[in-house]
């Protein structure tokens, strides 16, 4: 019987191929939506898992998390540097690492921070050593530079008309291990080098006022000017040893990444620093809210995909029933030669069921490939690695599709029994 079904499908291979492609495209749409949503959720969660608590100036939680954790350029106000000093001396804090933005080099963000944050992101460097002087830098895994290479920081970005700093040239001292996050494309330098490069050391009061006005941005918040509007020339000793002790005179900051000692400490610190001037958030909570929005979009896209599948199945049923009508003589001959009704049903049902299975298998492959392409494109843009993988819940969806294929294939098979052998042969 299988040989008869395959031979029959070969006779109508054009129509059979069209049916398979229609089913495959509708299934691929659902698979792509499900896999891509999961990839974005897993990738962003893994990228943020090393950031327990984030403290910044009062404002948008989402904007703070996206800027500090995912290094997405967006306006951020500055908070007083005394917050960093207080967090650094807090017995509940394992470490508090400032992050300062504003410069770039060869398209990579230059982030001012401390060696403790670098060690938290990459406990072991794949090359070189940790920065120990103001003129040294540790690069992310995806930065295409070698240890010993020079980095000339540019204020802002080339597309924004930024200018290259001449007061300091960084030298790459080490490379981090891959983290699967946006930090793989970052250039990490001592925070004090960033402050000195922009004339901010010793001017905490000025920066605090600047933060209160809400005028600071990621690209320009740490750039100081004199009274005539000209940029100050900063004298920086690149060979000077770094100082990672912070006091009340610390310049203003867009964000501080905090590693609490315990979970209880994390919640107490978050509550303590949620006030009129500061904002404390768990990046994971911010992502959860983003996932909820993403989930709504996923539900809408899945509803569209399911609607498309219903239309495709209805069209396939219509075409199949019409095809059975054109095969009246063949079915009539089978019945006239003594083929039992169950054999006729099995042949018609088997042909359509095989088409469903072939379309389903092809659709999974197409959807998986499409999700990989989309994830690769997003990773190229954000540096966040987004794993495309199936989950246990997908098995139940496959089982339901199989049951649906079995039931739908019965409809045209039963319609074949309504044909009278005598009338079919005379047709």
Number of C-alpha atoms within 10 A of each C-alpha: 11 11 8 11 18 15 12 15 18 13 11 11 13 10 15 19 16 14 22 22 19 21 25 25 22 24 25 26 24 22 24 25 21 22 23 24 20 21 22 21 19 16 20 22 18 17 20 21 12 17 19 16 21 25 30 30 29 22 15 11 19 15 16 29 26 17 18 27 23 18 20 16 17 13 18 28 24 31 30 27 24 19 23 28 17 13 24 21 15 14 11 17 17 15 20 26 23 28 22 28 28 23 28 23 18 14 15 20 25 26 24 22 24 25 19 16 21 23 13 13 20 17 12 14 20 13 16 15 17 23 22 18 20 25 24 28 30 27 30 27 24 19 18 10 14 15 16 14 11 16 20 17 26 21 24 24 20 14 7 9 10 14 13 18 16 12 16 21 18 21 22 25 22 23 28 28 18 16 20 20 27 23 28 22 24 24 26 28 30 27 23 21 25 26 23 19 24 23 21 22 16 13 15 20 15 14 25 20 15 19 24 16 11 18 14 21 19 22 22 17 24 26 21 19 13 10 8 6 8 9 13 14 15 16 11 16 14 17 11 13 14 19 13 16 11 18 15 13 15 23 25 31 30 27 30 24 24 25 23 22 13 12 11 10 15 21 15 13 21 17 13 12 20 16 12 9 15 18 22 26 23 19 23 19 13 16 19 13 12 13 18 11 11 16 15 11 14 19 13 12 16 18 13 15 21 16 13 19 20 13 13 17 19 13 13 20 17 13 15 21 16 12 14 19 15 12 15 20 20 14 23 24 16 16 21 16 9 9 13 11 13 12 13 20 19 18 19 24 23 20 19 26 21 19 22 27 18 17 25 25 17 19 25 20 17 19 25 22 16 19 26 20 14 16 23 18 13 15 19 11 10 17 21 26 22 28 19 24 14 14 10 7 8 13 11 11 11 13 11 12 16 16 12 13 20 18 12 19 24 18 16 21 23 17 14 22 16 8 18 14 20 13 11 18 16 9 11
